[in-house]
Amino acid sequence: MHRVRWTILLLILMAGSLQADTLYLRNGSVLQGVFVGFENGQFIFQITSTDDPNSGRTLRFAPREVLRLVIDRQSNDASSTGRTNFPNQRTVAPGGNFESFPPFEVRLMDQWTRSDVQVTRGQRVRIEASGQIYLNGRTPSSPAGTNRRDPDAPLPNEADGALIAAIGNDPNSPAILIGRSREFTADRDGVLYFTVNHWETTNAQGSYQVRVSVERNSGTASGGGTIAGRGRGERTFTVYGNQPWVDTGIEVEPGMRFEITASGRIDVGNNLSVDPTGDHSGRFPSSNYPLPSAGPGTLIAKIRYRQGGDSNILAVGTNNTLTAEQGEYGRLWLGINDDYFNDNRGSFTVRVRW
């Protein structure tokens, strides 16, 4: 697939009797309380934890300060709170807890917009969109698209200009029509990508504002599983040899312990095939490798910190245990130790337990 860009997400959930919502800030703070709403471009959050010195106060946060929002709301009164109301006048039947993030923009570009959301096969996904894009600089389109078709668009039989999504950046991943809103069940594991159902990107103007919420699973899979730090979880990932790094979507907090096992083989060029331990012959020494002390093709890991920057890179190999140190808040990333990826082939299957 094409069209790739970093993004972040939001969905506002309102209704039902309340439990403790959780707001994760980019500075590492984790707040317990009640999410009141999103108003004038700010998150409104009431602190209820008695351990917090701000208990009882209602605080406001800009989207750039928020990493993610987890809503824990359940219904006790079927007659009055048996449904969960979402923005844009859509009502969706409840069931399970959903994890939400700040909103992000999708523009009509040559590359797909890459979100921070990694979903699991069988996981429910809810998406809402608004905004306007001008196709070719003159034709306005909402996320629902126009009344015409574009034969060269990713979905040629659907509305030209509509919001669409895909799971993973594999060219064979089918495009999913989203429009203004949609709930669907993921048919595979992978990161959500978004774009506009239109081929020509020249003179495109405007953007769609997209909000995504994914079901919090307790089972195993690659992404969208048990929230890090809230109990034991397990996910399985495919790490391709031709990609430098993979965002696992696993939130890291101090003291978390990760048991990582890996299998498979990749080709790292010059007819060299390696397992996750990499090549130790020293045939391709390079200071440009992410981890120069490890061989080409070694499976490696790092933490991308919430406040910016990365941790030290560690070799994983076929089996290793990593522990987050004090002050380490962020996301776990897996990668391939190499300095050139265009001629790489194959993949590793990596299981992460915590």
N, C-alpha and C positions, 0 to 999 in steps of 0.2 A: 504494500500500500504506500501512498504518498501523503503529504500534508501532515507534518508532525510539529507540535509545539507544546511547551510546558503550560499547565493550567491548574486551577483549584476549583472547588465545588461548594454548593449550599442547597439545602432544602429546608423550608420552615414547616414544622409539624405543629398543628394546633388541634386540641380536643382530647377527651378522655380524662380520667382521673390520673393524677401525677405521681411519678416516682422521681428518683434523683436523676436529672439530666446531667451530663458531663461536658464541660467545655475545655478543650485542649488548646492552650495558647502557644505561640511559636517561641516564647521565651522559656518554655519548659513547665509553666504553671498548669495545674489541672484543677479546675473548679467544679464543685458539686452544688447543684441547686436546681432552679427552674428556668428554662429558656422561655422568656416572655414574648419575644418576637424580633423581627428585623425591620427597623424603622429609620428613615432618613439616612440610609446607608450604614447603619450600625447594628451590631448584635446587642440586644438588651437581655441581661442575665441577672437573675436574683440569687444571691448566695444564701444557701440554707444550712450548709455544714457548720456544726457548732465548733469544729476545730479551726475554722477560718476566722481570722480577726475581722473580716468584712461581713460576717454572718448577719443576715437581715437586710443588707444593703443591695440596691439595684445598680449594677454597673453596666457601662456601655463600652463596646470594643469595635474598632474599625476592622474590616475584613482582613487587612494585611496582618493584624495581630492574631488572627484565629487560624489554627491548624485544622481542627475539625470539631464537629459537634455531634454528640451521641444523645439521642432522645430515648428515654425509657418511659413509655407511657402505655398503660394498659386500661382496658375498659372494665368497670365494675357494674355499670348500669346500661344494660343492653338497649333500653328505650331511649336514652339520651346521649350516650357516648359509644354506641356500637359501631361508629364509623369514624375514620380519621380524615379531616378535611385538609386538602392541599391547595396551594395557590392556583390562580388562573381558573377558579371555579370548578376544579375537578375533585370528585369525591371517590376515595378508594377504600375498599373494605380492609380492616386492620388484620393483623396476624404477624406475630414476631416483632422484634425490635429492629429499627432501621438506623443506619449510621449516615450522618449528613455532614456536608462540607460547605465552605463558602462558594458563592457563584463564580462562574468564569465565562469568558467570551469565546465565541466561535466565529471566525471570519472566513470569508471565501479566499483561500490561499492555495498555493501549489501543493502544500503539505497538509495532511490531516492534523487536527489538534489533538495532542495526547493529553489525557487527563491523569490525575493521580489515583484513579479508582481501579483497583484490580478485583475482578469478579471471579466467582467460582461456578462451575457447571452446576445447574440446578438452583442457583441463587436468584432471588427476585430483584429486579432493578426498576426504579421509578425515576422518570426524567420529565422535567417541565422546562419549557422554553418560551422566551418572549423576544421582542426586538424586531428590527427591520434591516434588511440588506438590499442594496441596489445592484441588480445584476447588470453587468456591462455598463455600469455608471448611470443607468436610466430606468430600469424596470424594478419597481419596489416589490419585495417579497417578505412575507412573514415566515416564521418557522413552518407553517402549514404548506408553504409553497404557493405557486401561481396556478392558473388554470391551463397552463401549457406543458409540454413535455420537451426534454432535451435528449435526443437519441444518443449523445455521447456521455451523458451523466452516469455516475455509478449505478443508479436505479433508473434506467431510461423509460420505464413504464409508470413511474411515479411522478408526482408534481415537481416541476422544475423549481429549484430554489428551496425545497424543503430541507429541514434539518435531518441528517441521517447519522448513524453510528455504526461502529464495528467493534468486535472484540478481538484484540490482538492486531499486530501489524503484518500478519501473513497475507500476501496477495489473494489467497484463496478464502480468507475470512469473508463471509457474506455480509453485505451492507444491510442495516436495519433501519427501516423508516420510523422516524420519531415524530416529526411534525411538532405540534404545540405541546403534546403530552403523550406519554405512553408508559405502560408497565409491561415488562416482559420477563421471561425466565432465561437466564444465560444458558446457552447450549455448549459452552466450552469455558476453559479457564483463560484469563488474559486481561490486559489493560484495556479500558474503554477509550476509543478514538472517535472523534466527531468531525464532520465536515458538512458542506452545503451541497445538495444534489444538483450541481451545475458544473459543466466542464470548463468553460472559459473563465479565467480568473482576472483578466485584464480589466482595469478600471472598476473593480468591485469596491463598494463602499458600505460602511455600516457593519453591524455585528448582531449575533443572537446571544442573549444572556441565558445560560443553561444552568439548571439546578439538578443535581443527581442525588439519589438516596439509594443505598443498597441494604438488603436484608443482612442482619448479623447472624451468621451461621455458627453452630457449635461443633459441626463436623470438621472433616479434613478436606483440604483442597488448596489450590493456589490462589490465594487472595480472598478477602472478604470473610475470613473465618473468625475464630475467637479473637476478641480484641486483646492486643498485647498487654501484658501486665494484669489481666483479669482472670487468669486461670490457664491451665495447660492447653496448648493448641498445637496443631500440626498442619502444614501445608506442603504441597509438592509443586515444584517449578520445573519448567524446561528452560535451560540456559543454553542459548545457541552460540556456536563458536564464532559467528560473524558479527556478534554484537558485543561491544565493550562491557556494558553494565546492564543489569536488570533490577528494576525497583520491585522488591518483594511486596511492598505495601504493609509490611509488618512494623508496627510502631515499637520503638525501643525505649525502654526506661532503665534507669540505673539498677543494677543488680540482676537484670534479666539474663538467663542462661539459655543459650541456643545449642542444641545438639543437631549437627548437620552431617548428613550422609549423602554421597553422590556416586553415580555410576554413569556409564556411557563412554563414548570416545568422540574426539574431534580431530580434524586435520588442520594443522596450523601452517600449512605451506611446505613446499619442498619435499612432498611425500612423507611428511612426519605425522604420524597418528599417535595421539596420547590419550591416556585416561585422566581423571581429575587431578592426579598427582603431578601432571605435566612431564616435561622432558628434562632429565638431569644431566644430559651429555654436554651441555654448554655450547651447543652448536650455534646458537643464535644469541649470544650475550648482548644486551642493549640496556643502556641507562634510561631509555625511553619507556621501558616496561613499567606498569604501575607498581610492581614489586620486583625490582632487579635481582633480589636474592633468590627468587623462585624461578623455576624453569618455564619455558614457553608452554602455554596451554593450561597451566595450573588454575584450578578453581580458586578464586579469591573472594574476599568479603570486606565490606566497610560499612560504617554508619554515616549517613548524611545528616548532619545536625540540623535541628529546627532553626537555630539562629544563623545558619550558614556555615559552609565549610564541611570538610570530611574528617573522619577519624583516620588513624593509621590503618593501612591495608594489611590484612592478615591472610596467610595461605590456609585454605580449607582442605584441599585434597579430597580423598575419598571418605574421610571420617574425622571430624574435629568438634570440639566444644568451645564456644566463645561466650564470654561474659561481659556485659556492659558495665563500665566503671562508673564511679560517682560523677554526676553531672552530664552523663551521656543520654540526651534525649534526641530522638530522630527516627530515621527509617533505615532498615537493613537492606543493603544492596549486595548482589552477587555479580561477579564478573569473571572475565577471562584474562589471564596474564599474557598480554601480547601487545605489540606496537603497530600491527598492521592486520586488518580484519577482512579485507576484501577477498582474499583467497582462502579463507577458512571455511570449513564445512563440518557438519555434524552437530551434536548437542549432548549436554549432560542432563540427566534427570536428578534433581536435587530435592531432598526431603529435609524440611526444617521443623524441629520440635522445640517447644519452649514451655 
